[in-house]
Amino acid sequence: MKAHVNRQFIKEVEKVFSSRYPFLKIEFPKVGVRWLSEVEEVDGRKWRRQAEDILDSEVGLGDGMTVGELEVRLGELLGVPLVILRRSGNFWIETSMTRNWTLKEQNDHGQELTGGSGG
């Protein structure tokens, strides 16, 4: 099932993910992707609920999931490229060399590298 992918929805996916893993973030391309422009004028909570449903039900987001699994599942579902970044101090670095680490391991490592302060 492909989700209704528009910029508002993508922003909510990024927010939901970052609220669960504050030392990780999903980054979708800003250019090169044709985002749907016909956005319904609805309460933003609808997009938030849809993002939570997609991550929980369709993707199966959880601490034991690896970065590689998340990239594949979410990429297939949304049909757009994405990259997972880990916080390292004041910088965000790609996790391409540690794709086999779980989200919990990545997030915990980001917390260690950042001195324990969130967001």
C-alpha positions as CSV (number, residue, x, y, z in Angstrom):
1,M,0.0,0.0,0.0
2,K,1.4,3.4,-1.0
3,A,0.6,6.2,1.4
4,H,-0.8,9.5,0.3
5,V,2.6,11.3,0.1
6,N,2.6,15.0,0.3
7,R,4.9,17.5,2.0
8,Q,2.6,17.9,5.1
9,F,2.4,14.1,5.6
10,I,6.2,13.7,5.2
11,K,6.8,16.5,7.8
12,E,4.6,14.6,10.2
13,V,6.5,11.3,9.6
14,E,9.7,13.1,10.4
15,K,8.2,14.6,13.6
16,V,6.7,11.4,14.9
17,F,10.0,9.5,14.2
18,S,12.1,12.2,15.9
19,S,9.8,12.3,18.9
20,R,10.4,8.6,19.5
21,Y,14.1,8.7,18.6
22,P,15.4,12.2,19.5
23,F,19.0,11.4,18.4
24,L,17.9,10.1,15.0
25,K,16.1,11.7,12.2
26,I,14.6,10.7,8.8
27,E,15.5,13.0,6.0
28,F,13.5,13.0,2.8
29,P,14.8,14.8,-0.4
30,K,13.8,18.5,-0.7
31,V,14.3,18.4,-4.5
32,G,14.1,15.8,-7.2
33,V,10.8,14.3,-5.9
34,R,7.5,15.2,-7.2
35,W,5.4,15.7,-4.1
36,L,1.7,15.7,-4.4
37,S,0.5,19.3,-4.3
38,E,-3.2,18.8,-3.8
39,V,-3.3,18.9,0.0
40,E,-6.7,18.7,1.7
41,E,-7.4,21.6,4.0
42,V,-7.8,19.5,7.1
43,D,-6.8,19.6,10.7
44,G,-3.0,18.8,11.0
45,R,-3.9,16.1,13.6
46,K,-5.2,14.0,10.7
47,W,-1.7,13.9,9.1
48,R,-0.1,13.2,12.5
49,R,-2.4,10.2,13.1
50,Q,-1.8,8.9,9.6
51,A,2.0,9.2,10.2
52,E,1.7,7.3,13.5
53,D,-0.4,4.6,11.9
54,I,2.0,4.2,9.0
55,L,5.0,3.9,11.3
56,D,3.4,1.6,13.8
57,S,1.1,-0.6,11.6
58,E,2.7,-0.6,8.1
59,V,6.4,-0.3,9.0
60,G,6.4,-1.9,12.4
61,L,8.6,0.7,13.9
62,G,10.3,-0.5,17.1
63,D,13.6,-0.5,19.0
64,G,14.7,-3.8,17.5
65,M,14.3,-2.7,13.9
66,T,17.6,-1.9,12.1
67,V,18.2,1.3,10.2
68,G,18.5,-0.8,7.0
69,E,15.1,-2.4,7.6
70,L,13.5,1.0,8.3
71,E,14.9,2.5,5.1
72,V,13.7,-0.4,3.0
73,R,10.2,-0.7,4.5
74,L,9.5,3.1,4.6
75,G,11.0,3.6,1.2
76,E,8.9,0.9,-0.4
77,L,5.8,2.1,1.4
78,L,6.1,5.8,0.5
79,G,7.9,5.3,-2.8
80,V,10.5,8.0,-2.1
81,P,14.1,7.9,-1.1
82,L,15.1,8.6,2.5
83,V,18.2,8.6,4.7
84,I,18.5,8.0,8.5
85,L,20.8,10.4,10.3
86,R,22.3,10.2,13.8
87,R,23.1,13.1,16.0
88,S,26.8,13.4,16.8
89,G,27.4,16.5,19.0
90,N,26.1,19.4,16.9
91,F,26.1,17.5,13.6
92,W,23.9,15.0,11.9
93,I,25.8,12.1,10.3
94,E,24.6,9.4,7.9
95,T,24.2,5.9,9.3
96,S,25.1,4.2,6.1
97,M,28.1,2.4,7.8
98,T,26.0,1.2,10.7
99,R,22.8,0.2,8.9
100,N,22.8,-3.1,10.7
101,W,22.5,-1.4,14.1
102,T,19.0,-1.2,15.7
103,L,17.2,2.1,16.1
104,K,17.7,1.8,19.9
105,E,21.5,1.2,19.5
106,Q,21.7,4.2,17.0
107,N,19.7,6.5,19.3
108,D,21.7,5.5,22.4
109,H,25.0,6.1,20.6
110,G,23.8,9.5,19.4
111,Q,22.9,10.3,23.0
112,E,26.3,9.3,24.1
113,L,28.0,11.3,21.4
114,T,25.9,14.4,22.2
115,G,26.5,14.3,25.9
116,G,22.9,13.2,26.8
117,S,21.0,16.4,25.9
118,G,18.0,15.9,23.6
119,G,16.6,17.5,20.5
